[in-house]
């Protein structure tokens, strides 16, 4: 596999189920370490599977991840979910982190749900909270695994608009999806993963 992604670029990775699309995403931010190859992020070079733990922690801070099931902390409110990493990982002062979190939730359209718990949210609201949580760490790239799987057509269109705005601000996006029409509407460059090979094009 060989893939380069510039700031503000959107890439959609397509392909049959079980071909490793989600695993590829997890390798790109160090949740799983590849057996070999080279990964360069924001000028920093990684040579899997080697490297110090601190370097991989840095990678996960710079490359955000939005999981297919969102994986919000069930025992924390929406606001607390967004505050968790900036305060406890990035050591951002609480007042600043609180201000940033409220601004992100407002931008995602879920500021009114700040005191709610994940089980009280709709699927679309949970996804927007997960996006806010990932963006709270100010990543240079964002990975999204099947972001439209639980959304109706209106919500899919809203998500595409939001992601285009983020890309317009310089955020690089890698999206795993089966929805070719949505990826095309997103303005993504289409790549296809099958049998361990990544190639340009939808099929």
N, C-alpha and C positions, 0 to 999 in steps of 0.2 A: 504494500500500500504506500502511496505517495500523495500527500495532499498539503497544499499551502493555502493559508487563509489570511487575508488582509483585514486591517481594521475597517469596520463598517460593512464587511462582506457577509452575505448569507449563503450558507450551503445546506442543502437538504440531502440526506442520505436515504436512499430508497432500497428496496430489495425484499425478497421473501422472508417470512418469519423463520427464525432459527439460524440466520446466516451470520449473526454476530454484530448487528448494528448497535445494540445497546452496550455490548462488551467493548466495542470500539470507543464509544463515548466515555465509558468508565476508564479506559486506558488514557484518554486524552487529558483527564484531570487527576490521574494518579490514584483513583479509587481501586483500580487494578493495575498492576505493573506488567507491561509486556515483557516477553522473554528476550527481546532484542529490538534494535532499531534506534532511531534518534528522534527526540521530541524537542522542538524549540518554541518557547513561549515568551513573548515580550523580551526577546534578546537573551533569555536564559536557556542554556542547553542541558538536556537531560539524556542520559544514556542508560535506559532500562536494561537489566533490573537493578543496576547499581545506583549509588547515590545515597547521601545522608537523609535521614528521616526529615530533618528540617527543610531540606530542599523540596521534598514532596509535599510537605505541609504548605510551603509557599505556593507551589503549583496549584493546590486545591483552593487557595485563597484567591488566586488570579484568574482561575477558570471556573466559573459558576456552573452549577448543575441543577436542573429542574427535573425531578424524577417523574415517571409516568403516573405513579400513585401519590405524588406530591410529598409524602413522608413528613407532614407537619407534626410537631410535637403535640400530642393529644392533650397533655396536661397543662399546656400553656396557651394563653390567649393569643389572638392574632398579633397584637403589638409585641408581646413577649417573644413570639416566634421570630419576628424580624429583628428584635434587639439582641437575641442570644449570641450570634457570632460576632457582630461588631464589638460588643462589650467584653465577651469572655475570650475571644480569639484575637481580634485586632486591637483590643485594649483601648477602644475609643471611649473617651469620657462619656458618662451616662447622659448628660444633658445634650451633647452633640448627637449621640446615637439616637436619642429619643426624637430630637428634631428631624434628623434624617429619615427615621422610620416613618414618622407621621407624613412627611413629604412624599415618600414612596407609596404609602398606602393611599394617599390622596390621588396620586397619579394613576394608580391601578384601579381607582374607583371603589375602594373598599374601606375608606377611612371611617365610615360609619359602623364598621364591624370590628373596630380595633379591640373592643373588650370582649368579643365573642370567642368561643372555643371552636376548634376545627369541626367538631361534630354538628355544630349549629349552622355551618355554612353550606351553600350549594357547591356542586362540583366546580362551577366556573369561578366562584369566590375563592375556593381553596386553591385553585390554580394561580389566581392573581396574587394571593398571599405568598405562595411558593415562589413566584417570580420576584416579589418584593424582597423576600428573604435572601434570594440569590443575589439580587442587585445591591443589597445593603453592604456587601463586602467590596463593592466597586471593582468588579472583575473587568479584565480586558476582553474576555470571551465568555459566552454563555452557551451551554449545551442543554438541549431540550429533548427529552425522550417521549415520543408520541404525544405531543402536547394537545392534539385535537381529539383524542380518543373518546373523551367523555363530554364533548361539547356539541351543542346544536349548531346549525348553520350560521345563525346570527352571532353566536359567541365565537365561532371559528373566524368569521370576518373581523370581529372586534380584535381578536388576538393577532391576526395578521397585521392590522393597522398599528397596533401597539409595538409589535416586533419591528416593523419597518421604521417606526419612529426611533427606536433604540439603535437600530443599525445606522440611521442617519446621524446619530450622535457619536458614531465611531465604534460601537460595540460589535464585535465579530460574533456571529451566530452559527451554530451547527445544530440542525434539527433532524432527528430521526422520525420518519413518517411513512405511512402507506398511502397518504392522500396526495396524489400527484397534482390534482387540480388546485388544492390549497397551497401546495409548495410553489406552484407556478404563479398563483395570485400573490404569494408572499414576495415574489421577485427573487427567489433563491436560484442559485446555480445547482443543477440537479446532478447528483452522483449516484451510482448504483453499486451496491456491495453484494457479491455472490461468490460462493466458494473461495473465500479468502482474497478476492480481487476487487479492488476499488477502481471504477472507471467512470469517466464523464458521460452523462446521459441518463435518461430514466430507465433504460432497459438494456 
